[in-house]
Amino acid sequence: RFMNGLNYLKSKYKCVGDVGGIGFALRMELTEDDGYTPNRALCDAMQEEGLKGDLSYNGKKCGLVLNNGGFYKNVITLVPQLYISEEEIDMSIDLMDQLLSRLTK
């Protein structure tokens, strides 16, 4: 379910390059619009924007703590807890969608 959500974001935004993972260790690469050139600035901006706490989910304000990694520091690494609900997965995809929408206008 989480991978399907990440693939949805990849299909919606040119700046999402490769998505993948093994088990619950997932990753979403952020690139320039060409889909290949690393975009560290966007990754940093997503981290900063997520911490502001002004995203919305089901009418409630919330934030999103993200971790960047990769050689170029342009990869959002996602390692959810073992017991994560479908609603929590949907929430995280929705919040990342809001961040990408906000930062790629």
Phi and psi in degrees as a GROMACS rama.xvg file:
@    title "Ramachandran Plot"
@    xaxis  label "Phi"
@    yaxis  label "Psi"
@TYPE xy
-65.0516  -44.5082  PHE-2
-62.0241  -38.5095  MET-3
-60.5307  -40.7737  ASN-4
-64.579  -42.6969  GLY-5
-65.3288  -38.9119  LEU-6
-65.8471  -34.0244  ASN-7
-61.2966  -45.7711  TYR-8
-62.2124  -38.6267  LEU-9
-62.1314  -40.8013  LYS-10
-72.7684  -24.5411  SER-11
-87.4546  -31.8714  LYS-12
-121.814  128.471  TYR-13
-65.1842  -24.9625  LYS-14
-79.914  -5.62977  CYS-15
-94.0759  112.228  VAL-16
-83.2159  -116.335  GLY-17
-79.4331  140.457  ASP-18
-124.167  147.447  VAL-19
-178.942  -170.252  GLY-20
159.933  173.976  GLY-21
-129.042  119.998  ILE-22
61.4955  -127.154  GLY-23
-93.8167  5.06239  PHE-24
-92.3108  100.308  ALA-25
-112.351  160.815  LEU-26
-147.237  148.787  ARG-27
-135.166  115.175  MET-28
-85.5971  134.188  GLU-29
-105.478  129.458  LEU-30
-131.474  172.936  THR-31
-69.1929  173.964  GLU-32
-61.886  -14.3421  ASP-33
-73.7958  -11.581  ASP-34
83.4214  1.04257  GLY-35
-128.073  -41.4772  TYR-36
-71.9324  123.197  THR-37
-57.446  141.736  PRO-38
-123.932  80.3345  ASN-39
-66.0202  -34.6714  ARG-40
-61.55  -41.8585  ALA-41
-66.1865  -40.1962  LEU-42
-61.8628  -45.969  CYS-43
-62.465  -41.4573  ASP-44
-64.4441  -38.3772  ALA-45
-63.069  -40.8654  MET-46
-61.688  -49.3159  GLN-47
-63.1704  -45.8572  GLU-48
-66.0033  -37.9635  GLU-49
-63.8716  -31.3247  GLY-50
-77.5661  -12.9628  LEU-51
-67.1139  -25.8851  LYS-52
77.6477  22.1186  GLY-53
-112.75  23.5215  ASP-54
-83.8874  164.948  LEU-55
-130.857  136.284  SER-56
-144.003  122.421  TYR-57
51.5141  41.0459  ASN-58
79.3097  4.23255  GLY-59
-113.982  142.978  LYS-60
-78.4822  138.699  LYS-61
-156.307  171.045  CYS-62
-120.687  -179.509  GLY-63
-144.769  120.642  LEU-64
-92.9553  120.209  VAL-65
-118.647  154.618  LEU-66
-121.24  126.739  ASN-67
-101.948  153.925  ASN-68
-157.084  -158.164  GLY-69
86.5133  163.549  GLY-70
-58.8967  -38.967  PHE-71
-99.0898  7.60097  TYR-72
56.0627  40.9679  LYS-73
-122.355  19.0229  ASN-74
-117.934  125.657  VAL-75
-84.9702  118.996  ILE-76
-98.7809  134.404  THR-77
-124.227  119.334  LEU-78
-130.762  83.1273  VAL-79
-69.8171  162.364  PRO-80
-64.3513  158.57  GLN-81
-61.8619  -38.8477  LEU-82
-102.192  83.1925  TYR-83
-114.127  135.233  ILE-84
-83.6398  162.781  SER-85
-62.3007  -36.1461  GLU-86
-63.7451  -40.0137  GLU-87
-66.6357  -36.9229  GLU-88
-64.7775  -47.9152  ILE-89
-60.4835  -39.1736  ASP-90
-63.0202  -45.1865  MET-91
-65.4406  -39.6009  SER-92
-65.1737  -43.2058  ILE-93
-61.7707  -43.0731  ASP-94
-67.0769  -39.6665  LEU-95
-66.3885  -36.0283  MET-96
-60.8353  -44.2199  ASP-97
-61.7729  -42.8498  GLN-98
-63.302  -47.3298  LEU-99
-63.0251  -40.9711  LEU-100
-62.2657  -42.9852  SER-101
-67.0259  -37.4583  ARG-102
-94.1448  -9.6625  LEU-103
-113.81  18.3245  THR-104
